[in-house]
Amino acid sequence: MLKNKKKLRVLIALSIIPGFGCRRVYNLIRHIDDPEEIFNVGKRKLRTIEGIGEASALSLIAFDDWDKVDEILEATEKSGSNIITLADPEYPPLLKQIYDPPVLFWLKGNPEALSKPGMAVVGTRNTTAYGRNMAKKITGELADQGLCIFSGLAYGIDAIAHQAALDHGAPTVAVLGSGIDNLYPKKNAGLANSIVKNGGAVITEYPLGTKPDAGNFPVRNRIVSGMSLGVLVIESGIKGGSMITANVGLNQNREVFAVPHPLGNPSGTGCNYLIKRGAAKLVQTVDDILEELLVEYETEGETKIREAENENWRDKELDESSQKICELLEEKAYQIDDLSEKMKIDTSQLLVELLQLEMEDIVSQKAGKIFELR
């Protein structure tokens, strides 16, 4: 993969400056058109960028560890992987939309798979026969629609989802909680190789040599959901990584789905809990998922994200408050508390107006009391 090496060195350098998190780097890239100029910008201009305080600006200006940057580049080349950065066209657009997208990540495989419309499929390592069957069936049906399958390469549901995608000829992307050269679990190395050979990808934001520490996995889950149109929880207890992914997905404004489980099955209590509290849509058939996704299936042999077709609310006779709601929702989806603060009206009053707009087919409500224009 040909890259502008100078730009790549800049992004690697930013990623290793202590305390210089992904949000600050993202803001830098948004405000400075040419990333190659970031280290030439003066302190005064740096201070005008959101999140860049005095200490951050001085840390950037003082950075001089370019030998370490070149060591990372050399080790990456030896590992047979590539680095994708926020400034690259290959960076998945949906992932850029989350609050804390990784500054860069290591990749083996096909970078185009990262931006394909897809679903995150997650679940427990301690599967039951019912969970395994549902994972194979529903993931296979999603794959048949041309959707990419995103998961974490873990034992159990993750591995089953990846394999189902491969069996149905669909791309799949595995997100690691360790370095690209330290694949975990090692028993899934064969599966990882198959993913890469069949048009998918294995990626990680963790530097080369990083061990699979327990704390890495909850953090990487935001990438699994962030690249996806939605999150499907196949089987999960009330705690664990799958529940974290579901909650992160909700915070990222992703659709969340869950497979219901028989009472008494401890491996399914998390799924039932998500459904019970309205955080996830109950999935009985794959159509329960497909009807919620903004996707055109198999259009000229390719599955594409379609644009939401908003109702033209301006043609309707709405009162001033309803018009203001629609104007705000035209900008983005809002959680009811945030919209209430923006509108400066009580949530109970706002909910009545939103429900009226919902009945008029102008507004739709998603899990977590998030409202958007239809």
N, C-alpha and C positions, 0 to 999 in steps of 0.2 A: 504494500500500500504506500504510494508516494505521498509524502507530506512536506510541508514547509518546515524544515528542521529548526529554523530560528524561532518560529512561533511555538513549536512543540517544546523547545527548551524553556521558553518563557512560562508556559502553562505548568510544566513540571516544577519549575522553580517556585511558582506561586503555591503549588500544592504542598511544598515541604517547608514553607516559612511557618514557624511555630505560631499557633494562635490565629493563623490566617485561614479561616474556614471557607467552605464552599460558597456561602452566601456573599461574603466579601468579594471573592473572586468573580462570582457571577455578576455582581454589580459593576466591578471593574470592566469586565468584557462588554457589558451593555453600554457603558458610558465612554469607553475609549475604543473607537472604531477599529483601529489596527492594534491587535494584541502585542505586536512586536515593539510598540512604543511605550508599553506600560512601565518599563523600568527607566524610561527617559522622562517621565512626567514629574514635574516638581511637586513639592509638598503642598503648596497652596491649592493646586488643582485636585490632588488626591483627597484633600480634606473636604472638597465639595461633593464627593461621592458618598452616597448612603452607606453607613456602616464603617467607613474609614475614619477612625479617630487619629489623634496625635500618635499614639503608640503604634498603631497599624501602619501609618504612613512612614514612620521612622524605621520600622522593621523591614518594610519593602525597600526603602532607599538604601538601607545598610546591607541588604543581602549581597553576598559575594561567594556563595558556595557552588560555583558553576561546575567544579570538578565532580561534585556529587550528582549533579544533573546529568553530566556525561556518563557517569558510572551507571545510572539508571537506564539511560538509552542503550548503552552497550549490553547490559544484562538482559534488557527486554529483547534485543535482537537475538541474543544467544538462546533465549527461551522459546523462540519461534512465535512470539506473540506481537501484537501491535498495541499502540496506545491511542485511544479515542479521547479527544478533549472537548470541552464545551464550545470551543471555537470551530470545531470541525463540522462539515455538512453531514457526516455519518452519525453524528450524535442524535439519538432518538428524540424527536420533537415533543412527545408526550412527557418524557422524563425531564425535559427542560422546564416544564410547567410546574413541577413540584417545588415546595419551599426550599429544599436543600438538595438540589441535584449534585451528584459527584462532579468535582472539577475535571477529573479524568478517570478512565478505567482501562484495564488491560483486557485484550480480546484475542481469542483464538476462534477462527471460523469466519463466517460471512457477516460483515457489518450491516448488510441490507436487512437481515432478519430482525435486527433490533427495532426497526421502524415499521415493521409490518403490523397491521391490526391484529390484536391478539388478546388472550385471556390469561390471567394468572391462575394457576390451578395449584392449590396447596392443601396440606393435611398432615395428619399425624404419622410418625414413624411406626407406631404400634397399631397396625391396621387390623381390621376384621375382614372376613370374607366379603361381607356386604360392602364395606368401604372400598376394597380392591375392585370389586365388580363395578361399582358406581364410577370409580375413577377411570377404568378402562372404557366403559360404555359412553359416559358423557364427554370425556376428553376426546375419544375417537370421533364422536359426532361433531364436536367443535372443530376438530382437525379437518373433517370432511367438508366443512364450509370454507376451508382455506385460512382459518385463523391460526396464527402462531401461538404456541403454548409456552408461557413463561413460568418457571418454577426454580427451585433451589438445589436440585441434584441430591437431596437428602434421601435416606432410606425411606421406604414406605410410599406414601401417596405421591411425593415429588417424583421419585424415580419411575413410578407407574405412569404418571402423566407424560413425562418425557418419552418413555418407550411407546406409549399409545400414539403420540404424535408421529414418531418415526414409523410406526406400523401403518399409519394412514397417510404417509407421504407428505406430512406437513412440517414446516420448520419449527424448531423449538429452541429456546434460549435458557441456559442454566446460569444462575447468578451465585457465585461462590462467596463463602465467608472466610476465605483464606487467599493466599497468593496464587496466581495462575500457575506457578511452578510447584505448588504444594497442594494439589487437588485433594479435596476431602468430600466424602469418604473415599479412600483409595480403592475400595471394592467397586466403585462406580466409574473407575477410569475407562473401562470399556464402553460404558454408556456415553461418557463425555466424548470419546473419540468418534463414536457413531453420530453424535449430534453434530460435530464439526464436519465430518465427511458428508453428511446429508443436507448441507445447506443451512444449518443452524449455527449457534455460537455459544461459547462459554466465556463469561466475563466476570470481572471482579474489580472493585475499587481499591482493594488492599494491595500494597506493594509486594513485589517479588520477595519470596521467603517468609511471608506472614503466615504464622501458624493458625489453625482453626480454633481460636479461642472462643469460648461460649458467648462472650459479649459481642462478637462480630456479627452473629447471625441475625439478631433482632434489627441491627442497623442496616444490614443488606436487604432486609425485607421491603424497605421503602423503594428500592430499585425494582424489585419484582413487581410490585403493584404500580409503581410509577410508569413503567413502560407499557402497562396494560390498559385496556378499555374497562376492565372489570376484574374482580377477584372472586373466584369460586372456591369455597371451603368445602371439601369433600367429606372429611371426617376429622374431628378435633375434640379434645377435652376442653374443659372450661378455661384452662390456662395453656400457654404454649405459643410457639412461633406462628402458627396459623391464625390464632386469635389476634396476635399483634399485627400480622399482615392485613387482616380484615379491618381492624381499627385504623391502621395507617391509610388503607384504601379509602375509607370513609373521609378521613381528614384531607385526602388528596382529591376529593370529589369524584371518586370512582364508584361505579356500580358494584355492589357486593351481593353475592348469592351464596346460598347454603343448601346442602342436601339434608333433608330431614332424616332422623334416626329413630329406631324403635326405643321406647322407654326402657330404661335399665341398661342401656349400652353406654358404659362410661366413656368410650371413645367418640361418642356422638353428642355428648352433652353441650359442647361448645356450639355446634351447628344449631341445635334446638334453641339454645339461649339467644343466638343472633337473630333467629327467626322470630322468637317470642317477643323480643324487645323492638322489633321492626327495623333492626340494623341490616338485615339481609333479606332478600327475596327468596321465598321457598322455591326450590327447583324440583319439579317432578319429571319434566322432560326438557330436552335441550332447547325447545322453543321458548321456555320460560326465560332463558338467557338471551336468545337471539332477538326477541322482540324488544328488548331494552337497549340493545347496542346500536349505535349510529354507524352501521356497516352496510355496504352494498356487497352482497355475496356473489362470488364467482362472476364478476363483471368482466367480460372478455378474458376469462381465465384468471382473473386476479381479484382478490378481495380488497376493497378500499374503504377507508373511513369516509362517510358522507357528511355533508354539512347539515346541521339541524335546520329543519324547515319551520321557522318561527311564524306563528300567527301574526298577521298584520294588525296589531292592536290599535293602531291609529285610526283605522276605519270604524272602530266601535265607539259607541257613546259611553265614555268612562268619566267618572268624577275626577276631580283634581288629584286626590290622594292615589287613586288607582293608576292614573297616568304617571305619577311620580314613581310608583312601584315599578311599573313597566320600563320606565326610562333607566332605572337603576339595574334591573335584571337584564336589560339589553347589554349592559357593560360586562356583567358576569353573574354567575349563580351566587346566591347569598344564603347563609344559614340565618334562621329567623331572628336570633338574638342580634347578629350583626346588622341585619336589615332594619330591625327595630331601632337600633342606635343611630343608623344613618337617617332614618325617617323621623327620628325624635318623637315616636309614638309608642304607646304601651304594646307589649307583645300580644296581649289578649285581643286588643282592638285590631292589630295588624293581622293576626291569624284569621279573623272574620273576613277581612278584605281579601286576603290571599285565597281563602277557600271559595269565595265568590268568583274570583278570577279563575280558579281551578275548575269550577263548574261551568264557566263560560269557555273552557278549553283554551285559555290564554296562557295559564301558568301550570306547571307540573311540580309536584313535590317528590323529592327523593329521600332516601334513608337519611336520618339525622336531622330532619326538618330543614332540608336544604331546598330552596325554591329556585326555579329557572323558567324562562320563557319557553313555550313549546315551539 
